[in-house]
Amino acid sequence: MALDRILITLLVLAGVGEPIRAQVPGDPVRLENRLLRVEARVDNGRLLERYLARRGREWVEVAESAPA
């Protein structure tokens, strides 16, 4: 799936080499550098992802995982 490849690429760009666990179940995990951000969370056993890019001082959503 294309989003899986994007997530892996963004994780590499962010310098994350190991999985990160959220402190509270259901809370999103955020990985970012100064230009890119990936937010991922699990809802009812399903991985939900949001991909954002920096535009000036704001984060703009570029893509998200497809609804079930």
Contact map, one row per residue, 1 for C-alpha under 8 A:
11111000000000000000000000000000000000000000000000000000000000000000
11111100000000000000000000000000000000000000000000000000000000000000
11111110000000000000000000000000000000000000000000000000000000001000
11111111000000000000000000000000000000000000000000000000000000000000
11111111100000000000000000000000000000000000000000000000000000000000
01111111110000000000000000000000000000000000000000000000000000000000
00111111111000000000000000000000000001000000000000000000000000000000
00011111111100000000000000000000000000000000000000000000000000000000
00001111111110000000000000000000000000000000000000000000000000000000
00000111111111000000000000000000000111000000000000000000000000000000
00000011111111111000000000000010000000000000000000000000000000000000
00000001111111111000000000000000000000000000000000000000000000000000
00000000111111110000000000000000100000000000000000000000000000000000
00000000011111110000000000000011100000000000000000000000000000000000
00000000001111111000000000000000000000000000000000000000000000000000
00000000001111111110000000000010000000000000000000000000000000000000
00000000001100111110000000000000000000000000000000000000000000000000
00000000000000011111000000000000000000000000000000000000000000000000
00000000000000011111100000000000000000000000000000000000000000000000
00000000000000000111110000001000000000000000000000000000000000000000
00000000000000000011111000001000000000000000000000000000000000000000
00000000000000000001111111111000000000000000000000000000000000000000
00000000000000000000111110100000000000000000000000000000000000000000
00000000000000000000011111100000000000000000000000000000000000000000
00000000000000000000011111100000000000000100000000000000000000000000
00000000000000000000010111110000000000001110000000000000000000000000
00000000000000000000011111111000000000001000000000000000000000000000
00000000000000000000010001111100000000111100000000000000000000000000
00000000000000000001110000111110000000111000000000000000000000000000
00000000000000000000000000011111000011110000000000000000000000000000
00000000001001010000000000001111100011100000000000000000000000000000
00000000000001000000000000000111111111000000000000000000000000000000
00000000000011000000000000000011111110000000000000000000000000000000
00000000000000000000000000000001111100000000000000000100000000000000
00000000000000000000000000000001111110000000000000001100000000000000
00000000010000000000000000000001111111000000000000111100000000000000
00000000010000000000000000000111101111100000000000111000000000000000
00000010010000000000000000000111000111110000000011110000000000000000
00000000000000000000000000011110000011111000000011100000000000000000
00000000000000000000000000011100000001111100001111000000000000000000
00000000000000000000000001111000000000111110001110000000000000000000
00000000000000000000000011010000000000011111111100000000000000000000
00000000000000000000000001000000000000001111111100000000000000000000
00000000000000000000000000000000000000000111110000000000000000000000
00000000000000000000000000000000000000000111111000000000000000000000
00000000000000000000000000000000000000000111111100000000000000000000
00000000000000000000000000000000000000011110111110000000000000000000
00000000000000000000000000000000000000011110011111000000000000011000
00000000000000000000000000000000000001111000001111100000000000011000
00000000000000000000000000000000000001110000000111110000000011111000
00000000000000000000000000000000000111100000000011111000000011110000
00000000000000000000000000000000000111000000000001111100001111100000
00000000000000000000000000000000001110000000000000111110001111000000
00000000000000000000000000000000011100000000000000011111111100000000
00000000000000000000000000000000000000000000000000001111111100000000
00000000000000000000000000000000000000000000000000000111110000000000
00000000000000000000000000000000000000000000000000000111111000000000
00000000000000000000000000000000000000000000000000000111111100000000
00000000000000000000000000000000000000000000000000011110111110000000
00000000000000000000000000000000000000000000000000011110011111000000
00000000000000000000000000000000000000000000000001111000001111110000
00000000000000000000000000000000000000000000000001111000000111110000
00000000000000000000000000000000000000000000000001110000000011111000
00000000000000000000000000000000000000000000000111100000000011111100
00100000000000000000000000000000000000000000000111000000000000111110
00000000000000000000000000000000000000000000000000000000000000011111
00000000000000000000000000000000000000000000000000000000000000001111
00000000000000000000000000000000000000000000000000000000000000000111
